[in-house]
Amino acid sequence: GRMTADIIAKLRAARGEHRPARAASDGALRRPRLQSRSTCTAVAVAATNWCPLPRAMQNESAPLGVSAAFLVTFAADNAPPQNALEERRSTRSLVQVLKRRSQETGAEGPLVDQLASEMHFVTGGAVAGPALVHVAHAWDGSFSDLTTLVLKDAAGELDKRYSIDVFSTDLLTPSDDAVAVVQRAVSCSSEVLLVLDSKAVALGRLWVLFEALLALDAGKLRVCCSAPGGYGVSEEALRQWQGRIDAIDWVLAETTRKCDDKRLRAQADRLWELQGKGIERLLAQLKKFLRREIYGQILLGAVEAGNLKAVVGLLDSGANPEQKDAFGNTVEELASSNGRPDIEEVIFERRMRGKVHCDLSAFFDPHELLNSCDDVPEDVLVPFLTEPSIEEAIYSDEDSMTQQSSGVQEDVISGEHLFRGIV
């Protein structure tokens, strides 16, 4: 849990600073524990052994962004006091600080332009440059939690860069066509990371919904939760996220400036309404996408926590019984590994519901099966012959209904009768 604080201490030591590292419990850069020891090792190695980014990550047409290493240092240097109110910890509060600082120093343009020639003092990589991941987030969320999420998403690649509007836009002089700027950032990015806090504030912001719909339409949307506990692992967490997703409404979504509201809605009409896609149709697809992703993550957490009721509720709500974690393990395998055969059995049963089960006659000739019956012990053969009754197998639907109405029904029949009916 103190890994982030240790990284900050190393960064400061490299700069010759001897201030004591802030403990993880002190709040500035609190982050959930990583689930993999190998991932923790990768982060520590990346802090000392830097290597150039792959050419694919140096795409010059991509939007400008800042590295994960820079975010860690920046968040540590600009952390609010330990007893600060929640509003002081938000990204919006940080934006006000950056605006005042720019006015005092006379700096112009976005921060990424001012950082263009700087190299990080630990990794040796560029602090700013083309970024393949664009981050869609709400300014009312915690900046510390946002930084923690980005660091976790980087998975040890501290020079991986992210396009974040706080650093990539001119805060003092906004663009005359901010909508076009956002469209370009989304279209030129390889991925768009939608960041949701514990209250899903972002889903009520028009800018975030616009970015999410653009990314979903382009097939490049990902979603993550910046809350320390993720999406949760309980039935209550499931109900809360169900309500938050159902409450997404394009009409009721808000912006800080009224002029942005008009521009966004007009551009959305041109992009989707006039092309026949429809905003409401895209919004329904977004809700479906969010349910699949969020329910899947809650299911993973519920299986790890051994919460059988939550697992059943999630499966009833449409969670994928074949959901996998970041390492490719299915929830069924996780339940087995954690010694929960009851959860494993529930997931197995739900998974098998979606499978097509063929009769034995689809694989073997009926005559061959009949000839082999005498060679197979009865206790082995009988479990495989719990097939529908003869009437259901050989009569039409109309005849079958007539036969059922007469009260004649067989649930289990012998192998000889079954194969006679097939023949």
C-alpha positions as CSV (number, residue, x, y, z in Angstrom):
1,G,0.0,0.0,0.0
2,R,3.0,2.3,0.4
3,M,4.4,1.7,-3.1
4,T,3.4,5.1,-4.4
5,A,5.0,6.9,-1.5
6,D,8.2,4.9,-2.0
7,I,8.3,6.0,-5.7
8,I,7.8,9.6,-4.7
9,A,10.7,9.3,-2.2
10,K,12.9,7.9,-5.0
11,L,12.0,10.8,-7.3
12,R,12.7,13.4,-4.6
13,A,16.0,11.7,-3.7
14,A,17.1,11.8,-7.3
15,R,16.5,15.6,-7.3
16,G,18.4,16.0,-4.0
17,E,15.3,16.7,-1.9
18,H,15.3,15.2,1.6
19,R,11.8,15.9,2.6
20,P,10.2,12.9,4.3
21,A,7.9,10.8,2.0
22,R,4.2,11.2,2.5
23,A,2.7,8.1,3.9
24,A,0.0,6.3,1.9
25,S,-2.4,7.0,4.8
26,D,-1.7,10.8,4.6
27,G,-4.0,11.0,1.6
28,A,-2.2,12.9,-1.3
29,L,-1.5,9.9,-3.5
30,R,-3.5,7.1,-2.0
31,R,-4.0,4.1,-4.3
32,P,-5.5,0.6,-4.1
33,R,-3.0,-2.2,-3.7
34,L,-2.0,-3.9,-6.9
35,Q,-3.2,-7.4,-7.2
36,S,-0.1,-8.8,-8.8
37,R,3.4,-8.9,-7.2
38,S,4.9,-8.9,-10.8
39,T,3.1,-5.6,-11.6
40,C,4.5,-4.0,-8.4
41,T,8.0,-5.2,-9.5
42,A,7.5,-3.8,-13.0
43,V,6.7,-0.3,-11.5
44,A,9.8,-0.4,-9.4
45,V,12.0,-1.5,-12.2
46,A,10.6,1.1,-14.6
47,A,11.6,3.8,-12.1
48,T,15.3,2.9,-12.4
49,N,15.7,1.2,-15.8
50,W,14.3,3.4,-18.5
51,C,14.1,2.3,-22.1
52,P,12.7,4.3,-25.1
53,L,9.1,4.0,-25.9
54,P,8.1,1.8,-28.9
55,R,7.7,3.7,-32.2
56,A,4.0,3.1,-32.1
57,M,3.9,5.1,-28.9
58,Q,5.6,8.1,-30.5
59,N,2.9,8.9,-33.1
60,E,3.3,12.5,-34.0
61,S,-0.3,12.9,-35.0
62,A,-1.5,11.9,-31.6
63,P,-2.6,14.6,-29.1
64,L,-0.1,15.9,-26.7
65,G,0.0,14.5,-23.2
66,V,2.1,14.1,-20.1
67,S,3.8,10.9,-18.8
68,A,2.7,8.9,-15.8
69,A,6.1,9.7,-14.1
70,F,5.3,13.4,-14.4
71,L,1.9,13.0,-13.0
72,V,3.3,11.3,-9.9
73,T,5.8,14.1,-9.3
74,F,3.2,16.8,-10.1
75,A,0.6,15.4,-7.7
76,A,3.2,15.1,-4.9
77,D,4.3,18.7,-5.4
78,N,0.8,20.1,-5.6
79,A,-0.9,18.0,-3.0
80,P,-3.4,19.9,-0.8
81,P,-3.1,19.8,3.0
82,Q,-3.9,16.6,4.7
83,N,-7.1,18.1,6.3
84,A,-8.3,19.8,3.1
85,L,-11.9,19.6,2.2
86,E,-13.1,17.4,-0.6
87,E,-13.5,20.4,-3.0
88,R,-9.8,21.3,-2.5
89,R,-8.8,17.8,-3.7
90,S,-10.8,18.0,-6.9
91,T,-9.3,18.6,-10.4
92,R,-11.4,21.8,-10.7
93,S,-9.6,23.2,-7.6
94,L,-6.2,22.3,-9.2
95,V,-7.2,24.1,-12.4
96,Q,-7.8,27.3,-10.4
97,V,-4.4,27.0,-8.9
98,L,-2.8,26.5,-12.3
99,K,-4.7,29.5,-13.7
100,R,-3.4,31.8,-10.9
101,R,0.1,30.5,-11.4
102,S,0.0,31.2,-15.1
103,Q,-1.3,34.7,-14.5
104,E,1.5,35.4,-12.0
105,T,4.3,34.1,-14.1
106,G,2.9,35.4,-17.4
107,A,3.0,31.9,-19.0
108,E,0.9,31.4,-22.1
109,G,-0.5,28.3,-23.8
110,P,-1.1,24.8,-22.5
111,L,1.3,23.3,-19.9
112,V,2.4,20.5,-22.3
113,D,3.9,23.2,-24.6
114,Q,6.0,24.5,-21.6
115,L,7.1,21.0,-20.9
116,A,8.0,20.1,-24.5
117,S,11.8,20.1,-24.0
118,E,12.0,18.6,-20.5
119,M,13.1,15.1,-19.7
120,H,12.1,13.4,-16.5
121,F,15.0,13.4,-14.0
122,V,14.5,9.7,-13.0
123,T,13.3,7.8,-16.2
124,G,15.2,10.0,-18.7
125,G,12.1,10.0,-20.9
126,A,10.2,13.0,-22.3
127,V,7.8,14.6,-19.8
128,A,5.4,15.6,-22.5
129,G,4.8,14.5,-26.1
130,P,2.3,12.5,-28.3
131,A,0.0,10.4,-26.3
132,L,-2.0,7.4,-27.5
133,V,-4.5,7.4,-24.6
134,H,-7.0,10.2,-24.2
135,V,-8.5,10.6,-20.7
136,A,-12.2,11.6,-20.3
137,H,-12.9,12.6,-16.7
138,A,-14.9,15.1,-14.6
139,W,-13.2,18.0,-13.0
140,D,-15.2,17.5,-9.9
141,G,-13.5,14.2,-9.2
142,S,-10.4,13.8,-7.0
143,F,-7.1,14.6,-8.9
144,S,-5.2,12.3,-6.5
145,D,-7.4,9.4,-7.4
146,L,-7.1,10.2,-11.1
147,T,-3.3,10.2,-10.8
148,T,-3.4,6.9,-9.0
149,L,-5.6,5.3,-11.7
150,V,-3.3,6.5,-14.5
151,L,-0.3,5.1,-12.6
152,K,-2.0,1.8,-12.3
153,D,-3.1,1.8,-15.9
154,A,0.5,2.5,-17.0
155,A,1.4,-0.9,-15.4
156,G,5.0,0.1,-14.8
157,E,5.6,2.1,-18.0
158,L,6.2,5.4,-16.3
159,D,7.0,7.1,-19.6
160,K,3.6,6.2,-21.1
161,R,1.8,9.4,-21.9
162,Y,-1.8,10.4,-21.4
163,S,-3.7,13.2,-22.9
164,I,-5.4,15.0,-20.0
165,D,-7.3,18.3,-20.7
166,V,-5.9,20.0,-17.6
167,F,-2.4,19.9,-19.2
168,S,-3.2,19.8,-22.9
169,T,-5.5,22.9,-23.2
170,D,-4.9,26.6,-22.6
171,L,-6.7,27.2,-19.3
172,L,-6.5,31.0,-19.6
173,T,-7.6,31.4,-23.2
174,P,-9.8,28.5,-24.2
175,S,-10.0,27.6,-27.9
176,D,-12.6,29.2,-30.1
177,D,-13.7,25.7,-31.2
178,A,-13.2,23.5,-28.2
179,V,-15.5,20.9,-29.7
180,A,-13.3,20.4,-32.7
181,V,-10.2,20.1,-30.4
182,V,-11.9,17.3,-28.4
183,Q,-13.0,15.5,-31.6
184,R,-9.4,15.6,-32.9
185,A,-8.0,14.3,-29.6
186,V,-10.4,11.4,-29.6
187,S,-10.0,10.6,-33.3
188,C,-6.2,10.7,-33.1
189,S,-5.9,8.6,-29.9
190,S,-5.7,4.8,-30.0
191,E,-7.8,4.6,-26.8
192,V,-10.1,6.7,-24.8
193,L,-10.0,6.0,-21.0
194,L,-13.3,7.0,-19.3
195,V,-12.6,7.6,-15.7
196,L,-15.5,7.2,-13.2
197,D,-15.2,8.1,-9.5
198,S,-17.2,6.5,-6.7
199,K,-20.3,8.6,-7.5
200,A,-20.0,8.5,-11.3
201,V,-20.1,12.3,-11.5
202,A,-18.6,12.1,-15.0
203,L,-21.8,10.5,-16.4
204,G,-23.7,13.6,-15.7
205,R,-21.3,15.9,-17.6
206,L,-22.0,16.7,-21.2
207,W,-18.4,17.0,-22.2
208,V,-17.6,13.5,-20.9
209,L,-20.7,12.0,-22.5
210,F,-19.7,13.6,-25.8
211,E,-16.2,12.1,-25.6
212,A,-17.5,8.7,-24.5
213,L,-20.0,8.6,-27.4
214,L,-17.3,9.6,-29.9
215,A,-15.0,6.8,-28.6
216,L,-17.7,4.2,-28.4
217,D,-18.7,5.0,-32.0
218,A,-15.0,4.6,-33.0
219,G,-14.6,1.3,-31.0
220,K,-11.8,2.7,-28.8
221,L,-13.6,3.2,-25.4
222,R,-12.3,1.8,-22.1
223,V,-13.7,2.5,-18.6
224,C,-12.1,2.4,-15.2
225,C,-13.0,3.4,-11.7
226,S,-10.7,5.8,-9.8
227,A,-12.3,5.1,-6.4
228,P,-9.9,3.3,-4.0
229,G,-12.3,0.4,-3.7
230,G,-13.1,0.2,-7.4
231,Y,-16.7,-0.5,-8.3
232,G,-17.3,-2.5,-5.2
233,V,-17.9,-6.2,-4.6
234,S,-21.4,-6.3,-3.0
235,E,-25.1,-6.5,-4.0
236,E,-25.4,-2.9,-2.8
237,A,-22.6,-1.8,-5.2
238,L,-24.5,-3.5,-8.0
239,R,-27.7,-1.7,-7.2
240,Q,-25.9,1.7,-7.0
241,W,-24.2,1.3,-10.4
242,Q,-27.4,0.0,-12.0
243,G,-29.1,3.3,-10.9
244,R,-26.2,5.4,-12.1
245,I,-26.1,3.9,-15.5
246,D,-29.9,4.0,-15.9
247,A,-29.8,7.7,-14.9
248,I,-27.5,8.7,-17.8
249,D,-29.5,11.3,-19.8
250,W,-28.1,13.4,-22.7
251,V,-30.8,16.1,-22.2
252,L,-30.1,16.5,-18.5
253,A,-26.3,16.4,-18.8
254,E,-24.6,19.7,-17.8
255,T,-21.7,21.9,-18.7
256,T,-20.1,24.7,-16.8
257,R,-20.5,27.3,-19.6
258,K,-23.8,27.7,-21.5
259,C,-22.0,28.3,-24.8
260,D,-20.4,24.9,-24.6
261,D,-23.8,23.3,-24.0
262,K,-25.1,24.8,-27.3
263,R,-22.1,23.9,-29.3
264,L,-21.9,20.3,-28.1
265,R,-25.6,19.6,-28.7
266,A,-25.4,21.2,-32.2
267,Q,-22.3,19.2,-33.1
268,A,-23.9,16.0,-31.8
269,D,-26.9,16.6,-34.0
270,R,-24.7,17.1,-37.0
271,L,-22.6,14.0,-36.2
272,W,-25.3,11.5,-35.3
273,E,-28.9,12.7,-35.8
274,L,-28.4,13.8,-39.5
275,Q,-26.5,10.6,-40.3
276,G,-29.4,8.4,-39.0
277,K,-27.5,7.0,-35.9
278,G,-29.4,9.0,-33.3
279,I,-28.1,10.2,-30.0
280,E,-30.5,8.1,-28.0
281,R,-29.5,5.0,-29.9
282,L,-25.8,5.6,-29.2
283,L,-26.7,6.4,-25.6
284,A,-28.4,3.0,-25.3
285,Q,-25.3,1.4,-26.7
286,L,-23.1,3.3,-24.1
287,K,-25.3,2.0,-21.3
288,K,-25.1,-1.5,-22.6
289,F,-21.3,-1.2,-22.8
290,L,-21.0,0.2,-19.3
291,R,-23.2,-2.5,-17.8
292,R,-21.0,-5.2,-19.4
293,E,-17.8,-3.7,-18.2
294,I,-18.8,-2.5,-14.8
295,Y,-20.8,-5.7,-13.9
296,G,-17.9,-7.8,-15.0
297,Q,-15.5,-5.9,-12.7
298,I,-17.9,-6.2,-9.8
299,L,-18.3,-9.9,-10.5
300,L,-14.5,-10.4,-10.4
301,G,-14.4,-8.6,-7.0
302,A,-17.4,-10.5,-5.6
303,V,-15.7,-13.9,-6.6
304,E,-12.4,-12.8,-5.0
305,A,-14.3,-11.7,-1.8
306,G,-16.4,-15.0,-1.8
307,N,-19.7,-13.1,-1.9
308,L,-22.1,-15.8,-3.3
309,K,-25.2,-13.6,-3.1
310,A,-23.5,-10.8,-5.0
311,V,-22.3,-13.3,-7.6
312,V,-25.9,-14.7,-8.1
313,G,-27.3,-11.1,-8.4
314,L,-24.7,-10.1,-10.9
315,L,-25.3,-13.2,-13.1
316,D,-29.0,-12.5,-12.9
317,S,-28.4,-8.9,-14.0
318,G,-26.5,-10.1,-17.1
319,A,-22.8,-10.3,-16.0
320,N,-20.7,-12.5,-18.2
321,P,-20.0,-15.9,-16.5
322,E,-16.9,-16.1,-18.7
323,Q,-15.5,-12.8,-17.4
324,K,-11.7,-12.7,-17.1
325,D,-9.3,-10.7,-15.0
326,A,-6.3,-8.7,-16.2
327,F,-4.2,-11.9,-16.3
328,G,-6.7,-14.0,-18.3
329,N,-8.2,-16.0,-15.4
330,T,-11.9,-16.6,-15.7
331,V,-14.2,-16.1,-12.7
332,E,-14.8,-19.8,-12.6
333,E,-11.1,-20.5,-12.3
334,L,-10.8,-17.8,-9.6
335,A,-13.6,-19.4,-7.5
336,S,-11.9,-22.8,-7.8
337,S,-8.5,-21.3,-6.8
338,N,-10.1,-19.6,-3.8
339,G,-11.7,-22.8,-2.6
340,R,-15.3,-21.8,-3.2
341,P,-16.9,-24.8,-5.0
342,D,-20.4,-23.3,-4.4
343,I,-19.5,-20.2,-6.4
344,E,-17.7,-22.2,-9.0
345,E,-20.8,-24.4,-9.4
346,V,-23.1,-21.4,-9.8
347,I,-20.9,-19.8,-12.5
348,F,-20.5,-23.2,-14.3
349,E,-24.3,-23.7,-14.4
350,R,-24.9,-20.2,-15.8
351,R,-22.1,-20.6,-18.3
352,M,-23.5,-23.8,-19.6
353,R,-26.9,-22.3,-20.1
354,G,-25.5,-20.4,-23.1
355,K,-24.0,-23.5,-24.7
356,V,-25.7,-25.6,-27.4
357,H,-25.8,-29.3,-26.2
358,C,-26.1,-31.8,-29.0
359,D,-27.7,-35.3,-28.7
360,L,-25.4,-38.4,-28.8
361,S,-27.0,-39.2,-32.2
362,A,-25.3,-36.0,-33.5
363,F,-21.9,-37.6,-33.0
364,F,-22.6,-41.3,-33.4
365,D,-24.7,-43.5,-35.6
366,P,-27.8,-44.8,-33.6
367,H,-27.1,-48.4,-34.6
368,E,-23.5,-48.1,-33.3
369,L,-24.8,-46.8,-30.0
370,L,-27.3,-49.7,-29.8
371,N,-24.7,-52.3,-30.5
372,S,-22.4,-50.8,-27.8
373,C,-25.0,-50.7,-25.1
374,D,-24.3,-54.2,-24.0
375,D,-20.6,-53.4,-23.5
376,V,-21.2,-50.5,-21.2
377,P,-22.1,-50.9,-17.5
378,E,-25.6,-49.7,-16.7
379,D,-24.5,-47.3,-14.0
380,V,-22.3,-45.6,-16.6
381,L,-24.8,-45.6,-19.4
382,V,-27.9,-44.4,-17.6
383,P,-26.7,-40.8,-16.7
384,F,-26.1,-40.1,-20.4
385,L,-29.7,-41.2,-21.3
386,T,-31.7,-38.6,-19.4
387,E,-33.3,-37.5,-22.7
388,P,-36.8,-36.2,-23.4
389,S,-39.6,-38.7,-23.7
390,I,-40.3,-40.7,-26.8
391,E,-43.3,-38.6,-27.6
392,E,-41.2,-35.4,-27.6
393,A,-38.5,-37.1,-29.7
394,I,-40.6,-38.6,-32.5
395,Y,-43.9,-36.7,-32.7
396,S,-44.6,-33.3,-34.0
397,D,-45.2,-30.4,-31.7
398,E,-49.0,-30.8,-32.2
399,D,-48.9,-34.5,-31.4
400,S,-46.7,-33.8,-28.5
401,M,-49.0,-31.4,-26.9
402,T,-51.9,-33.8,-27.4
403,Q,-49.9,-36.5,-25.8
404,Q,-49.0,-34.3,-22.8
405,S,-52.6,-33.3,-22.3
406,S,-53.6,-37.0,-21.9
407,G,-51.2,-37.2,-19.0
408,V,-48.7,-39.6,-20.6
409,Q,-45.2,-38.4,-20.0
410,E,-41.8,-39.9,-19.4
411,D,-38.8,-38.0,-18.0
412,V,-36.2,-40.8,-18.1
413,I,-36.3,-43.7,-20.6
414,S,-34.0,-46.6,-21.2
415,G,-31.4,-46.5,-23.9
416,E,-33.1,-49.2,-25.9
417,H,-36.4,-47.3,-26.1
418,L,-34.6,-44.0,-26.9
419,F,-32.7,-45.5,-29.9
420,R,-35.7,-47.3,-31.2
421,G,-37.5,-43.9,-31.2
422,I,-34.5,-42.3,-33.1
423,V,-34.4,-45.1,-35.6
